[in-house]
């Protein structure tokens, strides 16, 4: 994705490429005097979400982020949602969000040979509070979590909210039945991802830096 191809308002100025994901590309940008994260969606997934899920991917992500951020117990672990542009204003479809200036969970574990207990404890709390609030299938994959420091403790920050919950759109009849009967919990993948945090932490603690 070429930044020069984006159609953006004058007050929104991308300054650097931050990361490239499967569904979007994220830039750091200046916006009304604030440094923010500018998430630009790949056309393939704009079309996929519209055709398969009847969703605008940017509006969906904004809504999920706002719901997560609105829960007091979860707010410390969330990037702050700002707004969506490109719906009916002629601009490229983008989601604007607080920029998290910190290392990834992946990097910190490698650097420190494991994750601080504060990160793992927060992950447990996130899964518990989100499940109790009816929020499931968050994007908690260990490679997709950022960290920031608060009161000398590292805390995880969720910043990707565009994963469509599997229980709403099961990929096959067997999973549909498993969700329907309760054999598979709606929060199954969240807890599985949390286990991935612990596994990666242990992997790095053992001095290994390649994927387990």
PyMOL CGO cylinders between C-alpha atoms (Angstrom):
from pymol import cmd
from pymol.cgo import CYLINDER

trace = [
    CYLINDER, 0.00, 0.00, 0.00, 1.46, 3.35, -1.10, 0.3, 1, 1, 1, 1, 1, 1,
    CYLINDER, 1.46, 3.35, -1.10, 0.82, 6.24, 1.25, 0.3, 1, 1, 1, 1, 1, 1,
    CYLINDER, 0.82, 6.24, 1.25, 0.73, 8.55, -1.76, 0.3, 1, 1, 1, 1, 1, 1,
    CYLINDER, 0.73, 8.55, -1.76, -2.41, 6.81, -3.00, 0.3, 1, 1, 1, 1, 1, 1,
    CYLINDER, -2.41, 6.81, -3.00, -4.41, 7.73, 0.11, 0.3, 1, 1, 1, 1, 1, 1,
    CYLINDER, -4.41, 7.73, 0.11, -7.04, 10.45, -0.04, 0.3, 1, 1, 1, 1, 1, 1,
    CYLINDER, -7.04, 10.45, -0.04, -6.99, 12.17, 3.35, 0.3, 1, 1, 1, 1, 1, 1,
    CYLINDER, -6.99, 12.17, 3.35, -8.21, 15.45, 4.84, 0.3, 1, 1, 1, 1, 1, 1,
    CYLINDER, -8.21, 15.45, 4.84, -5.64, 18.25, 5.06, 0.3, 1, 1, 1, 1, 1, 1,
    CYLINDER, -5.64, 18.25, 5.06, -5.43, 18.10, 8.86, 0.3, 1, 1, 1, 1, 1, 1,
    CYLINDER, -5.43, 18.10, 8.86, -4.43, 14.41, 8.80, 0.3, 1, 1, 1, 1, 1, 1,
    CYLINDER, -4.43, 14.41, 8.80, -0.77, 13.92, 7.91, 0.3, 1, 1, 1, 1, 1, 1,
    CYLINDER, -0.77, 13.92, 7.91, 0.85, 10.45, 7.92, 0.3, 1, 1, 1, 1, 1, 1,
    CYLINDER, 0.85, 10.45, 7.92, 4.46, 10.59, 9.15, 0.3, 1, 1, 1, 1, 1, 1,
    CYLINDER, 4.46, 10.59, 9.15, 5.69, 6.99, 9.18, 0.3, 1, 1, 1, 1, 1, 1,
    CYLINDER, 5.69, 6.99, 9.18, 4.74, 3.38, 8.54, 0.3, 1, 1, 1, 1, 1, 1,
    CYLINDER, 4.74, 3.38, 8.54, 4.14, 1.50, 11.80, 0.3, 1, 1, 1, 1, 1, 1,
    CYLINDER, 4.14, 1.50, 11.80, 3.08, -1.97, 10.69, 0.3, 1, 1, 1, 1, 1, 1,
    CYLINDER, 3.08, -1.97, 10.69, 1.41, -4.08, 8.04, 0.3, 1, 1, 1, 1, 1, 1,
    CYLINDER, 1.41, -4.08, 8.04, -1.23, -6.61, 8.97, 0.3, 1, 1, 1, 1, 1, 1,
    CYLINDER, -1.23, -6.61, 8.97, -3.41, -9.00, 7.04, 0.3, 1, 1, 1, 1, 1, 1,
    CYLINDER, -3.41, -9.00, 7.04, -6.42, -6.69, 6.97, 0.3, 1, 1, 1, 1, 1, 1,
    CYLINDER, -6.42, -6.69, 6.97, -4.86, -3.25, 7.25, 0.3, 1, 1, 1, 1, 1, 1,
    CYLINDER, -4.86, -3.25, 7.25, -1.76, -1.09, 7.22, 0.3, 1, 1, 1, 1, 1, 1,
    CYLINDER, -1.76, -1.09, 7.22, -1.06, 1.27, 10.13, 0.3, 1, 1, 1, 1, 1, 1,
    CYLINDER, -1.06, 1.27, 10.13, 0.70, 4.62, 9.90, 0.3, 1, 1, 1, 1, 1, 1,
    CYLINDER, 0.70, 4.62, 9.90, 1.65, 7.10, 12.56, 0.3, 1, 1, 1, 1, 1, 1,
    CYLINDER, 1.65, 7.10, 12.56, 0.04, 10.43, 11.74, 0.3, 1, 1, 1, 1, 1, 1,
    CYLINDER, 0.04, 10.43, 11.74, -0.38, 13.97, 13.01, 0.3, 1, 1, 1, 1, 1, 1,
    CYLINDER, -0.38, 13.97, 13.01, -4.01, 14.82, 13.66, 0.3, 1, 1, 1, 1, 1, 1,
    CYLINDER, -4.01, 14.82, 13.66, -5.23, 18.06, 15.24, 0.3, 1, 1, 1, 1, 1, 1,
    CYLINDER, -5.23, 18.06, 15.24, -2.02, 18.42, 17.22, 0.3, 1, 1, 1, 1, 1, 1,
    CYLINDER, -2.02, 18.42, 17.22, -1.95, 14.79, 18.38, 0.3, 1, 1, 1, 1, 1, 1,
    CYLINDER, -1.95, 14.79, 18.38, 0.16, 11.86, 17.22, 0.3, 1, 1, 1, 1, 1, 1,
    CYLINDER, 0.16, 11.86, 17.22, -2.28, 9.07, 16.37, 0.3, 1, 1, 1, 1, 1, 1,
    CYLINDER, -2.28, 9.07, 16.37, -2.49, 5.66, 14.71, 0.3, 1, 1, 1, 1, 1, 1,
    CYLINDER, -2.49, 5.66, 14.71, -4.03, 5.76, 11.23, 0.3, 1, 1, 1, 1, 1, 1,
    CYLINDER, -4.03, 5.76, 11.23, -5.33, 2.36, 10.18, 0.3, 1, 1, 1, 1, 1, 1,
    CYLINDER, -5.33, 2.36, 10.18, -5.96, 1.97, 6.43, 0.3, 1, 1, 1, 1, 1, 1,
    CYLINDER, -5.96, 1.97, 6.43, -7.85, -1.10, 5.27, 0.3, 1, 1, 1, 1, 1, 1,
    CYLINDER, -7.85, -1.10, 5.27, -6.89, -3.31, 2.38, 0.3, 1, 1, 1, 1, 1, 1,
    CYLINDER, -6.89, -3.31, 2.38, -9.46, -3.26, -0.40, 0.3, 1, 1, 1, 1, 1, 1,
    CYLINDER, -9.46, -3.26, -0.40, -9.72, -7.07, -0.34, 0.3, 1, 1, 1, 1, 1, 1,
    CYLINDER, -9.72, -7.07, -0.34, -11.02, -6.97, 3.23, 0.3, 1, 1, 1, 1, 1, 1,
    CYLINDER, -11.02, -6.97, 3.23, -13.24, -3.95, 2.74, 0.3, 1, 1, 1, 1, 1, 1,
    CYLINDER, -13.24, -3.95, 2.74, -15.04, -6.01, 0.11, 0.3, 1, 1, 1, 1, 1, 1,
    CYLINDER, -15.04, -6.01, 0.11, -14.94, -9.25, 2.10, 0.3, 1, 1, 1, 1, 1, 1,
    CYLINDER, -14.94, -9.25, 2.10, -16.53, -7.71, 5.20, 0.3, 1, 1, 1, 1, 1, 1,
    CYLINDER, -16.53, -7.71, 5.20, -19.18, -6.05, 3.09, 0.3, 1, 1, 1, 1, 1, 1,
    CYLINDER, -19.18, -6.05, 3.09, -20.09, -9.16, 1.10, 0.3, 1, 1, 1, 1, 1, 1,
    CYLINDER, -20.09, -9.16, 1.10, -19.69, -11.90, 3.71, 0.3, 1, 1, 1, 1, 1, 1,
    CYLINDER, -19.69, -11.90, 3.71, -20.67, -10.10, 6.91, 0.3, 1, 1, 1, 1, 1, 1,
    CYLINDER, -20.67, -10.10, 6.91, -22.67, -7.09, 5.64, 0.3, 1, 1, 1, 1, 1, 1,
    CYLINDER, -22.67, -7.09, 5.64, -20.31, -4.90, 7.65, 0.3, 1, 1, 1, 1, 1, 1,
    CYLINDER, -20.31, -4.90, 7.65, -18.24, -1.81, 6.99, 0.3, 1, 1, 1, 1, 1, 1,
    CYLINDER, -18.24, -1.81, 6.99, -14.92, -2.97, 8.44, 0.3, 1, 1, 1, 1, 1, 1,
    CYLINDER, -14.92, -2.97, 8.44, -13.95, 0.47, 9.77, 0.3, 1, 1, 1, 1, 1, 1,
    CYLINDER, -13.95, 0.47, 9.77, -17.28, 1.13, 11.46, 0.3, 1, 1, 1, 1, 1, 1,
    CYLINDER, -17.28, 1.13, 11.46, -17.24, -2.40, 12.87, 0.3, 1, 1, 1, 1, 1, 1,
    CYLINDER, -17.24, -2.40, 12.87, -13.78, -1.89, 14.37, 0.3, 1, 1, 1, 1, 1, 1,
    CYLINDER, -13.78, -1.89, 14.37, -14.71, 1.50, 15.80, 0.3, 1, 1, 1, 1, 1, 1,
    CYLINDER, -14.71, 1.50, 15.80, -17.81, 0.01, 17.42, 0.3, 1, 1, 1, 1, 1, 1,
    CYLINDER, -17.81, 0.01, 17.42, -15.90, -2.91, 18.97, 0.3, 1, 1, 1, 1, 1, 1,
    CYLINDER, -15.90, -2.91, 18.97, -13.17, -0.58, 20.23, 0.3, 1, 1, 1, 1, 1, 1,
    CYLINDER, -13.17, -0.58, 20.23, -15.74, 1.82, 21.72, 0.3, 1, 1, 1, 1, 1, 1,
    CYLINDER, -15.74, 1.82, 21.72, -17.54, -1.02, 23.49, 0.3, 1, 1, 1, 1, 1, 1,
    CYLINDER, -17.54, -1.02, 23.49, -14.31, -2.38, 24.99, 0.3, 1, 1, 1, 1, 1, 1,
    CYLINDER, -14.31, -2.38, 24.99, -13.11, 1.10, 25.96, 0.3, 1, 1, 1, 1, 1, 1,
    CYLINDER, -13.11, 1.10, 25.96, -16.43, 1.95, 27.63, 0.3, 1, 1, 1, 1, 1, 1,
    CYLINDER, -16.43, 1.95, 27.63, -15.93, -0.76, 30.26, 0.3, 1, 1, 1, 1, 1, 1,
    CYLINDER, -15.93, -0.76, 30.26, -14.11, 0.80, 33.20, 0.3, 1, 1, 1, 1, 1, 1,
    CYLINDER, -14.11, 0.80, 33.20, -12.16, -2.33, 34.12, 0.3, 1, 1, 1, 1, 1, 1,
    CYLINDER, -12.16, -2.33, 34.12, -10.93, -2.79, 30.53, 0.3, 1, 1, 1, 1, 1, 1,
    CYLINDER, -10.93, -2.79, 30.53, -10.15, 0.82, 29.62, 0.3, 1, 1, 1, 1, 1, 1,
    CYLINDER, -10.15, 0.82, 29.62, -6.52, 0.72, 30.86, 0.3, 1, 1, 1, 1, 1, 1,
    CYLINDER, -6.52, 0.72, 30.86, -5.88, -2.09, 28.39, 0.3, 1, 1, 1, 1, 1, 1,
    CYLINDER, -5.88, -2.09, 28.39, -7.35, -0.41, 25.31, 0.3, 1, 1, 1, 1, 1, 1,
    CYLINDER, -7.35, -0.41, 25.31, -6.21, 2.10, 22.74, 0.3, 1, 1, 1, 1, 1, 1,
    CYLINDER, -6.21, 2.10, 22.74, -8.62, 5.05, 22.72, 0.3, 1, 1, 1, 1, 1, 1,
    CYLINDER, -8.62, 5.05, 22.72, -10.89, 5.05, 19.65, 0.3, 1, 1, 1, 1, 1, 1,
    CYLINDER, -10.89, 5.05, 19.65, -11.20, 8.36, 17.78, 0.3, 1, 1, 1, 1, 1, 1,
    CYLINDER, -11.20, 8.36, 17.78, -13.21, 8.23, 14.56, 0.3, 1, 1, 1, 1, 1, 1,
    CYLINDER, -13.21, 8.23, 14.56, -13.71, 6.74, 11.11, 0.3, 1, 1, 1, 1, 1, 1,
    CYLINDER, -13.71, 6.74, 11.11, -13.26, 8.63, 7.85, 0.3, 1, 1, 1, 1, 1, 1,
    CYLINDER, -13.26, 8.63, 7.85, -14.07, 7.55, 4.32, 0.3, 1, 1, 1, 1, 1, 1,
    CYLINDER, -14.07, 7.55, 4.32, -17.72, 6.57, 4.77, 0.3, 1, 1, 1, 1, 1, 1,
    CYLINDER, -17.72, 6.57, 4.77, -19.37, 9.26, 2.67, 0.3, 1, 1, 1, 1, 1, 1,
    CYLINDER, -19.37, 9.26, 2.67, -16.78, 12.05, 2.55, 0.3, 1, 1, 1, 1, 1, 1,
    CYLINDER, -16.78, 12.05, 2.55, -14.68, 10.94, -0.42, 0.3, 1, 1, 1, 1, 1, 1,
    CYLINDER, -14.68, 10.94, -0.42, -11.64, 10.01, 1.67, 0.3, 1, 1, 1, 1, 1, 1,
    CYLINDER, -11.64, 10.01, 1.67, -9.89, 6.64, 1.90, 0.3, 1, 1, 1, 1, 1, 1,
    CYLINDER, -9.89, 6.64, 1.90, -11.55, 4.32, 4.43, 0.3, 1, 1, 1, 1, 1, 1,
    CYLINDER, -11.55, 4.32, 4.43, -9.56, 4.66, 7.67, 0.3, 1, 1, 1, 1, 1, 1,
    CYLINDER, -9.56, 4.66, 7.67, -9.90, 4.21, 11.41, 0.3, 1, 1, 1, 1, 1, 1,
    CYLINDER, -9.90, 4.21, 11.41, -8.23, 6.74, 13.70, 0.3, 1, 1, 1, 1, 1, 1,
    CYLINDER, -8.23, 6.74, 13.70, -7.06, 5.60, 17.10, 0.3, 1, 1, 1, 1, 1, 1,
    CYLINDER, -7.06, 5.60, 17.10, -4.73, 6.53, 19.94, 0.3, 1, 1, 1, 1, 1, 1,
    CYLINDER, -4.73, 6.53, 19.94, -1.11, 5.78, 19.09, 0.3, 1, 1, 1, 1, 1, 1,
    CYLINDER, -1.11, 5.78, 19.09, 0.49, 3.35, 21.56, 0.3, 1, 1, 1, 1, 1, 1,
    CYLINDER, 0.49, 3.35, 21.56, 4.18, 4.18, 21.86, 0.3, 1, 1, 1, 1, 1, 1,
    CYLINDER, 4.18, 4.18, 21.86, 5.55, 1.03, 23.37, 0.3, 1, 1, 1, 1, 1, 1,
    CYLINDER, 5.55, 1.03, 23.37, 7.06, -2.36, 22.55, 0.3, 1, 1, 1, 1, 1, 1,
    CYLINDER, 7.06, -2.36, 22.55, 5.09, -5.36, 21.46, 0.3, 1, 1, 1, 1, 1, 1,
    CYLINDER, 5.09, -5.36, 21.46, 4.45, -8.27, 23.79, 0.3, 1, 1, 1, 1, 1, 1,
    CYLINDER, 4.45, -8.27, 23.79, 6.55, -10.36, 21.44, 0.3, 1, 1, 1, 1, 1, 1,
    CYLINDER, 6.55, -10.36, 21.44, 9.54, -7.99, 21.69, 0.3, 1, 1, 1, 1, 1, 1,
    CYLINDER, 9.54, -7.99, 21.69, 9.43, -7.45, 25.45, 0.3, 1, 1, 1, 1, 1, 1,
    CYLINDER, 9.43, -7.45, 25.45, 9.34, -11.16, 26.18, 0.3, 1, 1, 1, 1, 1, 1,
    CYLINDER, 9.34, -11.16, 26.18, 12.34, -11.72, 23.91, 0.3, 1, 1, 1, 1, 1, 1,
    CYLINDER, 12.34, -11.72, 23.91, 14.24, -8.80, 25.43, 0.3, 1, 1, 1, 1, 1, 1,
    CYLINDER, 14.24, -8.80, 25.43, 13.51, -9.70, 29.07, 0.3, 1, 1, 1, 1, 1, 1,
    CYLINDER, 13.51, -9.70, 29.07, 13.52, -13.47, 28.65, 0.3, 1, 1, 1, 1, 1, 1,
    CYLINDER, 13.52, -13.47, 28.65, 9.86, -13.73, 29.58, 0.3, 1, 1, 1, 1, 1, 1,
    CYLINDER, 9.86, -13.73, 29.58, 6.91, -11.51, 30.36, 0.3, 1, 1, 1, 1, 1, 1,
    CYLINDER, 6.91, -11.51, 30.36, 6.44, -9.58, 33.60, 0.3, 1, 1, 1, 1, 1, 1,
    CYLINDER, 6.44, -9.58, 33.60, 3.77, -11.04, 35.85, 0.3, 1, 1, 1, 1, 1, 1,
    CYLINDER, 3.77, -11.04, 35.85, 1.85, -7.75, 35.51, 0.3, 1, 1, 1, 1, 1, 1,
    CYLINDER, 1.85, -7.75, 35.51, 1.24, -8.53, 31.82, 0.3, 1, 1, 1, 1, 1, 1,
    CYLINDER, 1.24, -8.53, 31.82, 0.04, -12.08, 32.46, 0.3, 1, 1, 1, 1, 1, 1,
    CYLINDER, 0.04, -12.08, 32.46, -2.19, -10.96, 35.34, 0.3, 1, 1, 1, 1, 1, 1,
    CYLINDER, -2.19, -10.96, 35.34, -3.70, -8.25, 33.15, 0.3, 1, 1, 1, 1, 1, 1,
    CYLINDER, -3.70, -8.25, 33.15, -4.35, -10.80, 30.41, 0.3, 1, 1, 1, 1, 1, 1,
    CYLINDER, -4.35, -10.80, 30.41, -6.27, -12.93, 32.88, 0.3, 1, 1, 1, 1, 1, 1,
    CYLINDER, -6.27, -12.93, 32.88, -8.31, -9.92, 33.96, 0.3, 1, 1, 1, 1, 1, 1,
    CYLINDER, -8.31, -9.92, 33.96, -9.03, -8.93, 30.34, 0.3, 1, 1, 1, 1, 1, 1,
    CYLINDER, -9.03, -8.93, 30.34, -10.38, -12.39, 29.52, 0.3, 1, 1, 1, 1, 1, 1,
    CYLINDER, -10.38, -12.39, 29.52, -12.49, -12.52, 32.68, 0.3, 1, 1, 1, 1, 1, 1,
    CYLINDER, -12.49, -12.52, 32.68, -13.98, -9.02, 32.41, 0.3, 1, 1, 1, 1, 1, 1,
    CYLINDER, -13.98, -9.02, 32.41, -14.58, -9.24, 28.66, 0.3, 1, 1, 1, 1, 1, 1,
    CYLINDER, -14.58, -9.24, 28.66, -16.32, -12.60, 29.00, 0.3, 1, 1, 1, 1, 1, 1,
    CYLINDER, -16.32, -12.60, 29.00, -18.49, -11.28, 31.85, 0.3, 1, 1, 1, 1, 1, 1,
    CYLINDER, -18.49, -11.28, 31.85, -19.39, -8.26, 29.70, 0.3, 1, 1, 1, 1, 1, 1,
    CYLINDER, -19.39, -8.26, 29.70, -20.40, -10.36, 26.69, 0.3, 1, 1, 1, 1, 1, 1,
    CYLINDER, -20.40, -10.36, 26.69, -17.34, -9.39, 24.64, 0.3, 1, 1, 1, 1, 1, 1,
    CYLINDER, -17.34, -9.39, 24.64, -15.82, -12.42, 22.93, 0.3, 1, 1, 1, 1, 1, 1,
    CYLINDER, -15.82, -12.42, 22.93, -13.28, -13.25, 20.26, 0.3, 1, 1, 1, 1, 1, 1,
    CYLINDER, -13.28, -13.25, 20.26, -11.06, -10.25, 20.81, 0.3, 1, 1, 1, 1, 1, 1,
    CYLINDER, -11.06, -10.25, 20.81, -7.83, -10.21, 18.87, 0.3, 1, 1, 1, 1, 1, 1,
    CYLINDER, -7.83, -10.21, 18.87, -5.56, -11.35, 21.71, 0.3, 1, 1, 1, 1, 1, 1,
    CYLINDER, -5.56, -11.35, 21.71, -2.97, -13.19, 19.61, 0.3, 1, 1, 1, 1, 1, 1,
    CYLINDER, -2.97, -13.19, 19.61, 0.38, -12.75, 21.34, 0.3, 1, 1, 1, 1, 1, 1,
    CYLINDER, 0.38, -12.75, 21.34, 2.02, -11.22, 18.26, 0.3, 1, 1, 1, 1, 1, 1,
    CYLINDER, 2.02, -11.22, 18.26, -0.65, -8.55, 18.08, 0.3, 1, 1, 1, 1, 1, 1,
    CYLINDER, -0.65, -8.55, 18.08, -0.45, -7.01, 21.57, 0.3, 1, 1, 1, 1, 1, 1,
    CYLINDER, -0.45, -7.01, 21.57, 1.32, -3.76, 22.43, 0.3, 1, 1, 1, 1, 1, 1,
    CYLINDER, 1.32, -3.76, 22.43, 2.55, -2.75, 25.89, 0.3, 1, 1, 1, 1, 1, 1,
    CYLINDER, 2.55, -2.75, 25.89, 2.80, 0.48, 27.84, 0.3, 1, 1, 1, 1, 1, 1,
    CYLINDER, 2.80, 0.48, 27.84, 4.11, 1.29, 31.29, 0.3, 1, 1, 1, 1, 1, 1,
    CYLINDER, 4.11, 1.29, 31.29, 1.92, 2.53, 34.12, 0.3, 1, 1, 1, 1, 1, 1,
    CYLINDER, 1.92, 2.53, 34.12, 3.27, 3.01, 37.66, 0.3, 1, 1, 1, 1, 1, 1,
    CYLINDER, 3.27, 3.01, 37.66, 6.43, 1.13, 36.68, 0.3, 1, 1, 1, 1, 1, 1,
    CYLINDER, 6.43, 1.13, 36.68, 4.42, -1.90, 35.51, 0.3, 1, 1, 1, 1, 1, 1,
    CYLINDER, 4.42, -1.90, 35.51, 4.06, -3.10, 31.95, 0.3, 1, 1, 1, 1, 1, 1,
    CYLINDER, 4.06, -3.10, 31.95, 0.44, -3.50, 30.85, 0.3, 1, 1, 1, 1, 1, 1,
    CYLINDER, 0.44, -3.50, 30.85, -0.93, -5.02, 27.62, 0.3, 1, 1, 1, 1, 1, 1,
    CYLINDER, -0.93, -5.02, 27.62, -2.88, -2.80, 25.24, 0.3, 1, 1, 1, 1, 1, 1,
    CYLINDER, -2.88, -2.80, 25.24, -5.44, -4.13, 22.75, 0.3, 1, 1, 1, 1, 1, 1,
    CYLINDER, -5.44, -4.13, 22.75, -5.48, -2.10, 19.56, 0.3, 1, 1, 1, 1, 1, 1,
    CYLINDER, -5.48, -2.10, 19.56, -6.92, -4.39, 16.87, 0.3, 1, 1, 1, 1, 1, 1,
    CYLINDER, -6.92, -4.39, 16.87, -10.68, -4.78, 17.05, 0.3, 1, 1, 1, 1, 1, 1,
    CYLINDER, -10.68, -4.78, 17.05, -11.59, -5.87, 13.52, 0.3, 1, 1, 1, 1, 1, 1,
    CYLINDER, -11.59, -5.87, 13.52, -11.73, -9.63, 14.13, 0.3, 1, 1, 1, 1, 1, 1,
    CYLINDER, -11.73, -9.63, 14.13, -15.27, -10.84, 13.48, 0.3, 1, 1, 1, 1, 1, 1,
    CYLINDER, -15.27, -10.84, 13.48, -16.39, -13.17, 16.31, 0.3, 1, 1, 1, 1, 1, 1,
    CYLINDER, -16.39, -13.17, 16.31, -16.32, -16.76, 15.15, 0.3, 1, 1, 1, 1, 1, 1,
    CYLINDER, -16.32, -16.76, 15.15, -19.48, -17.68, 17.06, 0.3, 1, 1, 1, 1, 1, 1,
    CYLINDER, -19.48, -17.68, 17.06, -21.43, -15.16, 14.98, 0.3, 1, 1, 1, 1, 1, 1,
    CYLINDER, -21.43, -15.16, 14.98, -20.12, -16.53, 11.68, 0.3, 1, 1, 1, 1, 1, 1,
    CYLINDER, -20.12, -16.53, 11.68, -18.96, -20.13, 12.25, 0.3, 1, 1, 1, 1, 1, 1,
    CYLINDER, -18.96, -20.13, 12.25, -16.77, -21.37, 9.37, 0.3, 1, 1, 1, 1, 1, 1,
    CYLINDER, -16.77, -21.37, 9.37, -18.42, -24.82, 9.28, 0.3, 1, 1, 1, 1, 1, 1,
    CYLINDER, -18.42, -24.82, 9.28, -21.53, -26.67, 10.57, 0.3, 1, 1, 1, 1, 1, 1,
    CYLINDER, -21.53, -26.67, 10.57, -19.57, -28.51, 13.26, 0.3, 1, 1, 1, 1, 1, 1,
    CYLINDER, -19.57, -28.51, 13.26, -18.42, -25.31, 14.95, 0.3, 1, 1, 1, 1, 1, 1,
    CYLINDER, -18.42, -25.31, 14.95, -21.88, -23.81, 14.52, 0.3, 1, 1, 1, 1, 1, 1,
    CYLINDER, -21.88, -23.81, 14.52, -23.33, -26.76, 16.43, 0.3, 1, 1, 1, 1, 1, 1,
    CYLINDER, -23.33, -26.76, 16.43, -20.60, -26.57, 19.07, 0.3, 1, 1, 1, 1, 1, 1,
    CYLINDER, -20.60, -26.57, 19.07, -21.40, -22.92, 19.75, 0.3, 1, 1, 1, 1, 1, 1,
    CYLINDER, -21.40, -22.92, 19.75, -25.14, -23.55, 19.65, 0.3, 1, 1, 1, 1, 1, 1,
    CYLINDER, -25.14, -23.55, 19.65, -24.97, -26.35, 22.21, 0.3, 1, 1, 1, 1, 1, 1,
    CYLINDER, -24.97, -26.35, 22.21, -22.39, -24.63, 24.41, 0.3, 1, 1, 1, 1, 1, 1,
    CYLINDER, -22.39, -24.63, 24.41, -19.75, -27.31, 23.87, 0.3, 1, 1, 1, 1, 1, 1,
    CYLINDER, -19.75, -27.31, 23.87, -17.50, -24.53, 22.63, 0.3, 1, 1, 1, 1, 1, 1,
    CYLINDER, -17.50, -24.53, 22.63, -17.61, -21.32, 24.65, 0.3, 1, 1, 1, 1, 1, 1,
    CYLINDER, -17.61, -21.32, 24.65, -17.86, -17.99, 22.85, 0.3, 1, 1, 1, 1, 1, 1,
    CYLINDER, -17.86, -17.99, 22.85, -14.71, -16.91, 24.66, 0.3, 1, 1, 1, 1, 1, 1,
    CYLINDER, -14.71, -16.91, 24.66, -12.78, -20.06, 23.70, 0.3, 1, 1, 1, 1, 1, 1,
    CYLINDER, -12.78, -20.06, 23.70, -10.32, -18.30, 21.41, 0.3, 1, 1, 1, 1, 1, 1,
    CYLINDER, -10.32, -18.30, 21.41, -9.64, -15.52, 23.94, 0.3, 1, 1, 1, 1, 1, 1,
    CYLINDER, -9.64, -15.52, 23.94, -8.53, -18.01, 26.59, 0.3, 1, 1, 1, 1, 1, 1,
    CYLINDER, -8.53, -18.01, 26.59, -6.56, -19.95, 24.00, 0.3, 1, 1, 1, 1, 1, 1,
    CYLINDER, -6.56, -19.95, 24.00, -4.74, -16.74, 23.05, 0.3, 1, 1, 1, 1, 1, 1,
    CYLINDER, -4.74, -16.74, 23.05, -3.95, -16.02, 26.69, 0.3, 1, 1, 1, 1, 1, 1,
    CYLINDER, -3.95, -16.02, 26.69, -2.35, -19.45, 26.90, 0.3, 1, 1, 1, 1, 1, 1,
    CYLINDER, -2.35, -19.45, 26.90, -0.28, -18.34, 23.92, 0.3, 1, 1, 1, 1, 1, 1,
    CYLINDER, -0.28, -18.34, 23.92, 1.04, -15.40, 25.97, 0.3, 1, 1, 1, 1, 1, 1,
    CYLINDER, 1.04, -15.40, 25.97, 2.15, -17.77, 28.70, 0.3, 1, 1, 1, 1, 1, 1,
    CYLINDER, 2.15, -17.77, 28.70, 3.67, -20.23, 26.25, 0.3, 1, 1, 1, 1, 1, 1,
    CYLINDER, 3.67, -20.23, 26.25, 5.67, -17.49, 24.51, 0.3, 1, 1, 1, 1, 1, 1,
    CYLINDER, 5.67, -17.49, 24.51, 6.83, -16.12, 27.87, 0.3, 1, 1, 1, 1, 1, 1,
    CYLINDER, 6.83, -16.12, 27.87, 8.05, -19.56, 28.94, 0.3, 1, 1, 1, 1, 1, 1,
    CYLINDER, 8.05, -19.56, 28.94, 9.64, -20.08, 25.55, 0.3, 1, 1, 1, 1, 1, 1,
    CYLINDER, 9.64, -20.08, 25.55, 11.65, -16.87, 25.91, 0.3, 1, 1, 1, 1, 1, 1,
    CYLINDER, 11.65, -16.87, 25.91, 12.50, -17.64, 29.54, 0.3, 1, 1, 1, 1, 1, 1,
    CYLINDER, 12.50, -17.64, 29.54, 14.13, -20.82, 28.27, 0.3, 1, 1, 1, 1, 1, 1,
    CYLINDER, 14.13, -20.82, 28.27, 16.34, -18.67, 26.04, 0.3, 1, 1, 1, 1, 1, 1,
    CYLINDER, 16.34, -18.67, 26.04, 14.53, -19.43, 22.80, 0.3, 1, 1, 1, 1, 1, 1,
    CYLINDER, 14.53, -19.43, 22.80, 13.56, -16.65, 20.39, 0.3, 1, 1, 1, 1, 1, 1,
    CYLINDER, 13.56, -16.65, 20.39, 11.90, -18.48, 17.52, 0.3, 1, 1, 1, 1, 1, 1,
    CYLINDER, 11.90, -18.48, 17.52, 8.23, -19.41, 17.44, 0.3, 1, 1, 1, 1, 1, 1,
    CYLINDER, 8.23, -19.41, 17.44, 7.47, -22.44, 19.63, 0.3, 1, 1, 1, 1, 1, 1,
]
cmd.load_cgo(trace, "trace")
